[in-house]
Amino acid sequence: MQFTQVVAPTTPTINRTSINRDSIRNDIFEIISNDQDVKEQIQSLRENSKPEDIVNILQDVVIKRIEQRLIALEQKTNSIEQQLENIQFNANSRERISRQKNLRFIGMKEQADIVKSITEGAAKIGIQLKDEDIEYCHPLGQKKKEQQSPQPVIAAFLSRFKLKSLLLKRKEFRQATGISIFEDVTRYDKWLLDQMRDSLEDEDRKYVFTRGGRVCYKTEDQGIVFISSYDDIQRYLYG
């Protein structure tokens, strides 16, 4: 299996805020040299000191304090970002579980009786599917005036066996009905799926798919791996 080389997209990097030591030193020197009140206060503390000596002392103290504050701020920011990432990951995992009983049907022109369209299509490929096997079903979203294609349809199945049977024969289902079947993935997983496919050449996009509602990527050296975050995309595509 040969993989086409992909080029990593240009993404902004976040660098730690740096301190311009010369600028701070010049500012302090300017104050000590030109501010009469400050000069008198310094001279009262140390008669023989030169402005350069005081600047050197103040510069190190000021910069050290600023750097300590920046480090603390960065640590707090990183902690918050990690907490938000964990919350998003857990929420997405729960949503994924809730969608595992669903299938999406794309290209269903006749939506007056969705259950009938699904059961009749299943019968054409040898799957016995009863009305009561479908818990609920409905079109997704509202159709726009200029939209020509039919609305996607979501259907929840009470039987995991029947759902898996349709997934295994979705190619036959499409050939028999013109309707495509997909797993019902979360919005975040759909975004990851699109990001992966958009980053690959056309001939390599077949190596990105979903399984159990999770985004999967078939790598050359590690086999099938799960894609759970954008960091995973960066790791497996660009190293």
URNORPE-V328369 format. One record per residue. N is the residue number from 1. RES is the residue in one small letter. PSI is psi in radians with two decimals (* if undefined). OMEGA is omega in radians with two decimals (none if undefined). D_FIRST is the distance of its C-alpha to the first C-alpha in Angstrom with 2 decimals. Layout:
n=N res=RES psi=PSI omega=OMEGA d_first=D_FIRST
n=N res=RES psi=PSI omega=OMEGA d_first=D_FIRST
//
This chain:
n=1 res=m psi=2.07 omega=-3.11 d_first=0.00
n=2 res=q psi=2.40 omega=-3.13 d_first=3.80
n=3 res=f psi=2.38 omega=3.10 d_first=6.64
n=4 res=t psi=2.39 omega=3.13 d_first=10.05
n=5 res=q psi=2.29 omega=3.10 d_first=12.86
n=6 res=v psi=2.68 omega=-3.13 d_first=15.40
n=7 res=v psi=2.23 omega=-3.11 d_first=19.05
n=8 res=a psi=2.36 omega=3.11 d_first=20.95
n=9 res=p psi=2.69 omega=3.10 d_first=23.89
n=10 res=t psi=2.08 omega=-3.14 d_first=27.33
n=11 res=t psi=2.52 omega=-3.14 d_first=28.96
n=12 res=p psi=2.47 omega=3.08 d_first=32.51
n=13 res=t psi=2.57 omega=-3.12 d_first=33.14
n=14 res=i psi=1.99 omega=3.12 d_first=36.19
n=15 res=n psi=2.63 omega=3.11 d_first=38.24
n=16 res=r psi=2.38 omega=-3.14 d_first=41.26
n=17 res=t psi=2.24 omega=-3.11 d_first=44.42
n=18 res=s psi=2.75 omega=-3.14 d_first=46.10
n=19 res=i psi=2.23 omega=3.07 d_first=49.83
n=20 res=n psi=1.66 omega=-3.04 d_first=51.58
n=21 res=r psi=-0.72 omega=-3.12 d_first=54.03
n=22 res=d psi=-0.69 omega=-3.13 d_first=55.98
n=23 res=s psi=-0.78 omega=3.12 d_first=56.55
n=24 res=i psi=-0.73 omega=-3.14 d_first=57.87
n=25 res=r psi=-0.75 omega=3.14 d_first=59.99
n=26 res=n psi=-0.67 omega=3.13 d_first=61.52
n=27 res=d psi=-0.80 omega=3.14 d_first=62.28
n=28 res=i psi=-0.74 omega=3.14 d_first=64.04
n=29 res=f psi=-0.69 omega=-3.14 d_first=65.91
n=30 res=e psi=-0.73 omega=-3.14 d_first=67.05
n=31 res=i psi=-0.82 omega=-3.10 d_first=68.46
n=32 res=i psi=-0.60 omega=-3.08 d_first=70.26
n=33 res=s psi=-0.58 omega=-2.97 d_first=71.68
n=34 res=n psi=-0.31 omega=-3.14 d_first=72.87
n=35 res=d psi=1.93 omega=-3.04 d_first=73.52
n=36 res=q psi=-0.71 omega=-3.14 d_first=77.09
n=37 res=d psi=-0.76 omega=3.14 d_first=76.93
n=38 res=v psi=-0.72 omega=3.13 d_first=73.83
n=39 res=k psi=-0.75 omega=-3.12 d_first=75.40
n=40 res=e psi=-0.66 omega=3.13 d_first=78.53
n=41 res=q psi=-0.73 omega=-3.14 d_first=76.61
n=42 res=i psi=-0.75 omega=-3.13 d_first=74.66
n=43 res=q psi=-0.54 omega=3.11 d_first=77.83
n=44 res=s psi=-0.47 omega=3.11 d_first=79.61
n=45 res=l psi=-0.61 omega=-3.06 d_first=77.00
n=46 res=r psi=1.75 omega=-3.00 d_first=76.95
n=47 res=e psi=-0.67 omega=-3.02 d_first=79.57
n=48 res=n psi=0.02 omega=-3.09 d_first=78.21
n=49 res=s psi=2.55 omega=3.07 d_first=74.53
n=50 res=k psi=2.72 omega=3.12 d_first=72.94
n=51 res=p psi=-0.67 omega=-3.12 d_first=70.58
n=52 res=e psi=-0.62 omega=-3.14 d_first=67.74
n=53 res=d psi=-0.78 omega=3.13 d_first=68.25
n=54 res=i psi=-0.68 omega=3.13 d_first=68.14
n=55 res=v psi=-0.78 omega=-3.12 d_first=65.11
n=56 res=n psi=-0.70 omega=3.13 d_first=63.17
n=57 res=i psi=-0.86 omega=-3.11 d_first=64.07
n=58 res=l psi=-0.66 omega=-3.11 d_first=63.35
n=59 res=q psi=-0.85 omega=-3.11 d_first=60.08
n=60 res=d psi=-0.71 omega=-3.13 d_first=58.55
n=61 res=v psi=-0.82 omega=-3.10 d_first=59.85
n=62 res=v psi=-0.82 omega=-3.11 d_first=58.69
n=63 res=i psi=-0.71 omega=-3.14 d_first=55.20
n=64 res=k psi=-0.75 omega=3.14 d_first=54.77
n=65 res=r psi=-0.72 omega=3.14 d_first=55.79
n=66 res=i psi=-0.76 omega=3.14 d_first=53.53
n=67 res=e psi=-0.68 omega=3.11 d_first=50.51
n=68 res=q psi=-0.73 omega=3.12 d_first=51.31
n=69 res=r psi=-0.68 omega=3.12 d_first=51.48
n=70 res=l psi=-0.72 omega=3.12 d_first=48.20
n=71 res=i psi=-0.78 omega=3.13 d_first=46.46
n=72 res=a psi=-0.70 omega=3.13 d_first=47.98
n=73 res=l psi=-0.72 omega=3.11 d_first=46.97
n=74 res=e psi=-0.72 omega=3.12 d_first=43.35
n=75 res=q psi=-0.72 omega=3.13 d_first=43.23
n=76 res=k psi=-0.72 omega=3.12 d_first=44.72
n=77 res=t psi=-0.77 omega=3.12 d_first=42.33
n=78 res=n psi=-0.67 omega=3.13 d_first=39.28
n=79 res=s psi=-0.75 omega=3.13 d_first=40.77
n=80 res=i psi=-0.75 omega=3.12 d_first=41.31
n=81 res=e psi=-0.70 omega=3.13 d_first=37.80
n=82 res=q psi=-0.70 omega=3.10 d_first=36.41
n=83 res=q psi=-0.75 omega=3.12 d_first=38.80
n=84 res=l psi=-0.69 omega=3.12 d_first=37.79
n=85 res=e psi=-0.71 omega=3.11 d_first=34.09
n=86 res=n psi=-0.71 omega=3.12 d_first=34.93
n=87 res=i psi=-0.78 omega=3.13 d_first=37.06
n=88 res=q psi=-0.74 omega=-3.13 d_first=34.38
n=89 res=f psi=-0.80 omega=-3.12 d_first=31.79
n=90 res=n psi=-0.71 omega=3.13 d_first=34.31
n=91 res=a psi=-0.72 omega=3.13 d_first=35.47
n=92 res=n psi=-0.65 omega=3.11 d_first=32.00
n=93 res=s psi=-0.74 omega=3.12 d_first=31.32
n=94 res=r psi=-0.73 omega=3.13 d_first=34.60
n=95 res=e psi=-0.66 omega=3.13 d_first=33.95
n=96 res=r psi=-0.73 omega=3.13 d_first=30.53
n=97 res=i psi=-0.72 omega=-3.11 d_first=32.31
n=98 res=s psi=-0.36 omega=-3.11 d_first=34.94
n=99 res=r psi=-0.06 omega=-3.04 d_first=32.43
n=100 res=q psi=-0.29 omega=3.11 d_first=30.59
n=101 res=k psi=0.05 omega=-3.07 d_first=33.07
n=102 res=n psi=2.67 omega=2.95 d_first=32.43
n=103 res=l psi=2.59 omega=3.06 d_first=30.36
n=104 res=r psi=2.37 omega=3.13 d_first=30.27
n=105 res=f psi=2.13 omega=-3.10 d_first=30.96
n=106 res=i psi=2.27 omega=3.10 d_first=30.27
n=107 res=g psi=0.30 omega=3.13 d_first=32.14
n=108 res=m psi=1.77 omega=-3.08 d_first=35.05
n=109 res=k psi=-0.69 omega=-3.12 d_first=37.85
n=110 res=e psi=1.84 omega=-3.08 d_first=40.52
n=111 res=q psi=0.20 omega=3.10 d_first=41.21
n=112 res=a psi=-0.63 omega=3.08 d_first=44.86
n=113 res=d psi=1.54 omega=-3.04 d_first=43.91
n=114 res=i psi=-0.73 omega=-3.13 d_first=40.44
n=115 res=v psi=-0.75 omega=3.14 d_first=40.80
n=116 res=k psi=-0.73 omega=3.13 d_first=41.71
n=117 res=s psi=-0.67 omega=-3.12 d_first=38.76
n=118 res=i psi=-0.82 omega=-3.09 d_first=36.38
n=119 res=t psi=-0.68 omega=3.11 d_first=38.20
n=120 res=e psi=-0.67 omega=3.09 d_first=38.62
n=121 res=g psi=-0.68 omega=3.11 d_first=34.98
n=122 res=a psi=-0.69 omega=-3.13 d_first=34.09
n=123 res=a psi=-0.57 omega=-3.12 d_first=36.62
n=124 res=k psi=-0.40 omega=-3.13 d_first=34.97
n=125 res=i psi=0.31 omega=3.01 d_first=31.83
n=126 res=g psi=0.35 omega=3.10 d_first=33.90
n=127 res=i psi=2.13 omega=3.12 d_first=34.07
n=128 res=q psi=1.91 omega=-3.09 d_first=37.63
n=129 res=l psi=2.14 omega=-3.13 d_first=38.06
n=130 res=k psi=2.80 omega=3.12 d_first=41.55
n=131 res=d psi=-0.69 omega=-3.08 d_first=42.97
n=132 res=e psi=-0.14 omega=3.06 d_first=43.70
n=133 res=d psi=-0.30 omega=-3.13 d_first=40.04
n=134 res=i psi=2.04 omega=-3.09 d_first=39.54
n=135 res=e psi=-0.82 omega=3.07 d_first=41.24
n=136 res=y psi=2.83 omega=3.10 d_first=41.27
n=137 res=c psi=2.64 omega=-3.13 d_first=39.58
n=138 res=h psi=2.74 omega=3.04 d_first=40.21
n=139 res=p psi=2.68 omega=3.13 d_first=38.88
n=140 res=l psi=2.16 omega=3.08 d_first=37.39
n=141 res=g psi=-3.04 omega=3.12 d_first=39.51
n=142 res=q psi=2.39 omega=-3.12 d_first=41.96
n=143 res=k psi=2.29 omega=3.12 d_first=41.22
n=144 res=k psi=2.71 omega=-3.08 d_first=42.08
n=145 res=k psi=-0.71 omega=-3.09 d_first=44.48
n=146 res=e psi=-0.06 omega=-3.09 d_first=42.15
n=147 res=q psi=2.22 omega=-3.13 d_first=39.18
n=148 res=q psi=-0.63 omega=-3.08 d_first=38.36
n=149 res=s psi=2.65 omega=3.12 d_first=35.61
n=150 res=p psi=2.73 omega=3.12 d_first=36.71
n=151 res=q psi=2.49 omega=2.97 d_first=36.56
n=152 res=p psi=2.63 omega=-3.12 d_first=33.74
n=153 res=v psi=2.40 omega=3.07 d_first=35.14
n=154 res=i psi=2.40 omega=3.11 d_first=34.84
n=155 res=a psi=2.30 omega=3.11 d_first=35.74
n=156 res=a psi=2.30 omega=-3.07 d_first=36.33
n=157 res=f psi=2.42 omega=3.08 d_first=36.15
n=158 res=l psi=-0.44 omega=-3.11 d_first=38.42
n=159 res=s psi=2.05 omega=3.07 d_first=36.26
n=160 res=r psi=-0.56 omega=3.14 d_first=32.84
n=161 res=f psi=-0.78 omega=3.14 d_first=32.30
n=162 res=k psi=-0.68 omega=3.11 d_first=33.00
n=163 res=l psi=-0.82 omega=3.14 d_first=30.79
n=164 res=k psi=-0.63 omega=3.14 d_first=27.80
n=165 res=s psi=-0.73 omega=3.11 d_first=28.65
n=166 res=l psi=-0.70 omega=3.13 d_first=28.52
n=167 res=l psi=-0.73 omega=-3.12 d_first=25.17
n=168 res=l psi=-0.49 omega=-3.11 d_first=23.66
n=169 res=k psi=0.50 omega=-3.06 d_first=25.21
n=170 res=r psi=-0.47 omega=3.07 d_first=24.87
n=171 res=k psi=-0.78 omega=3.09 d_first=23.21
n=172 res=e psi=-0.66 omega=3.13 d_first=26.24
n=173 res=f psi=-0.73 omega=3.14 d_first=28.52
n=174 res=r psi=-0.71 omega=3.12 d_first=27.41
n=175 res=q psi=-0.60 omega=-3.08 d_first=27.84
n=176 res=a psi=-0.49 omega=-3.01 d_first=31.25
n=177 res=t psi=-0.31 omega=-3.03 d_first=32.55
n=178 res=g psi=0.16 omega=-3.11 d_first=30.62
n=179 res=i psi=2.29 omega=3.12 d_first=30.22
n=180 res=s psi=2.54 omega=3.14 d_first=26.98
n=181 res=i psi=2.34 omega=3.10 d_first=26.77
n=182 res=f psi=2.70 omega=2.98 d_first=25.26
n=183 res=e psi=2.63 omega=3.13 d_first=25.85
n=184 res=d psi=1.72 omega=-3.09 d_first=28.66
n=185 res=v psi=2.80 omega=3.10 d_first=27.34
n=186 res=t psi=2.89 omega=3.14 d_first=29.69
n=187 res=r psi=-0.70 omega=-3.13 d_first=30.35
n=188 res=y psi=-0.75 omega=3.11 d_first=28.85
n=189 res=d psi=-0.61 omega=3.08 d_first=25.60
n=190 res=k psi=-0.66 omega=3.10 d_first=25.50
n=191 res=w psi=-0.75 omega=3.10 d_first=25.97
n=192 res=l psi=-0.73 omega=3.13 d_first=23.10
n=193 res=l psi=-0.79 omega=3.14 d_first=20.86
n=194 res=d psi=-0.69 omega=3.12 d_first=22.07
n=195 res=q psi=-0.74 omega=3.12 d_first=21.72
n=196 res=m psi=-0.85 omega=-3.08 d_first=18.05
n=197 res=r psi=-0.66 omega=3.13 d_first=17.33
n=198 res=d psi=-0.39 omega=-3.11 d_first=19.72
n=199 res=s psi=-0.14 omega=-3.09 d_first=18.03
n=200 res=l psi=2.76 omega=3.00 d_first=14.65
n=201 res=e psi=2.77 omega=-3.06 d_first=14.13
n=202 res=d psi=-0.73 omega=-3.06 d_first=14.62
n=203 res=e psi=-0.24 omega=-3.12 d_first=11.21
n=204 res=d psi=-0.11 omega=-3.08 d_first=9.86
n=205 res=r psi=-0.32 omega=3.11 d_first=12.94
n=206 res=k psi=-0.27 omega=3.14 d_first=11.77
n=207 res=y psi=-0.01 omega=3.08 d_first=10.27
n=208 res=v psi=2.21 omega=-3.08 d_first=13.97
n=209 res=f psi=3.12 omega=3.09 d_first=16.47
n=210 res=t psi=2.60 omega=3.09 d_first=19.63
n=211 res=r psi=2.08 omega=-3.08 d_first=20.63
n=212 res=g psi=0.47 omega=-3.14 d_first=24.30
n=213 res=g psi=-0.05 omega=-3.12 d_first=25.01
n=214 res=r psi=2.58 omega=3.12 d_first=22.76
n=215 res=v psi=2.26 omega=-3.11 d_first=20.00
n=216 res=c psi=2.65 omega=3.10 d_first=16.63
n=217 res=y psi=2.20 omega=3.14 d_first=13.41
n=218 res=k psi=1.83 omega=-3.11 d_first=10.16
n=219 res=t psi=2.87 omega=-3.11 d_first=9.36
n=220 res=e psi=-0.58 omega=-3.04 d_first=6.93
n=221 res=d psi=-0.37 omega=-3.08 d_first=10.11
n=222 res=q psi=0.03 omega=-3.11 d_first=12.56
n=223 res=g psi=-2.55 omega=-3.10 d_first=11.18
n=224 res=i psi=2.22 omega=3.12 d_first=13.23
n=225 res=v psi=2.71 omega=3.10 d_first=15.95
n=226 res=f psi=2.47 omega=3.07 d_first=19.00
n=227 res=i psi=1.89 omega=-3.06 d_first=20.03
n=228 res=s psi=-0.18 omega=-3.11 d_first=23.82
n=229 res=s psi=2.95 omega=3.10 d_first=24.94
n=230 res=y psi=-0.50 omega=3.07 d_first=24.35
n=231 res=d psi=-0.62 omega=3.10 d_first=24.17
n=232 res=d psi=-0.68 omega=3.10 d_first=21.01
n=233 res=i psi=-0.82 omega=3.13 d_first=19.45
n=234 res=q psi=-0.71 omega=-3.08 d_first=20.68
n=235 res=r psi=-0.83 omega=-3.01 d_first=19.48
n=236 res=y psi=-0.43 omega=-3.13 d_first=15.82
n=237 res=l psi=-0.59 omega=-3.01 d_first=15.37
n=238 res=y psi=-0.04 omega=3.11 d_first=17.84
n=239 res=g psi=* omega=none d_first=18.59
//
